[in-house]
Amino acid sequence: MSDQQIAPVAPVASVAPAASSTSVVSSASVLPVPAFEPPYYVTVFTSVRTEDQTGYGETSERMEELVRKVPGFLGMDSARTPGGLAITVGYFRDGEALKEWRTNAEHRAAQQRGRAEWYERYTLHIAKVERSHGFERDGSQG
């Protein structure tokens, strides 16, 4: 594990396949994507955006609409630090789902526009999940 300090994150959204909003939500209504039975895949997209975000919101909403239609898409979690680092984690059942998303023509066009206009820098990590679990506090606990 790294010794690097992790900045606190501001909740952006947690989007399960059937959700429909990418707007900022209160932390009280943010739920992480649940744990799934491994193996499955995650994509971790970290980015810093440019100042000019013209068209970004609409394109982001369209990408979310498209990815939810990919068979094997399990959901995504997103957050943004006050300093501007954005992190989106996408969850996919298998490599075929990832390939379908990676090769989607509209997604490819959005990627090109992102590199040309919206991102100062980004990093994409793809990993196969071998272990997964979750926790949810029971309402009766304090």
Secondary structure, 3 states (H helix, E strand, C coil): CCCCCCCCCEEEEEECCCCCCCCCCCHHHCCCCCCCCCCEEEEEEEEEECCCCCCHHHHHHHHHHHHHCCCCEEEEEEEECCCCEEEEEEEECCHHHHHHHHHCHHHHHHHHHHHHHHEEEEEEEEEEECCCCCCCCCCCCC
